Amino acid sequence: MRESGDILLEAVPKHIDMGSVVQEVTQTPGVRDFHDVHIWTITSGLYALSGHLLIEDQRVSECSQIIARVNQLLGQRYGLGHTTLQLECESCESSPVCDLGELRKESQTAES
């Protein structure tokens, strides 16, 4: 009954320490920060995670390596087999292939 309640409430599984997950993921090469993290049980024994990875500014092809390393860590260490990771970078204003800096400027202008 308690397990069913935790599943319905999307509670963090009792055997997973959220602080440890965040700390270990941020130690992954290329990851600067890990935030907006949610961990829950989909069904008995099946766990999910979603979160935002702040990464170093780099090419998209290099980002897949970071995601693979993080997913391997989460699966092997915590049994998290279903993950959704959103990549973010602080600033790509000097990059010819990234327009996040321009989008931020447009957003700030629209708010003014």
Summary of the structure (lengths in Angstrom):
residues: 112
radius of gyration: 16.8
end to end distance: 51.4
largest distance: 54.5
contacts: 285
relative contact order: 0.16
helix: 42%
strand: 29%
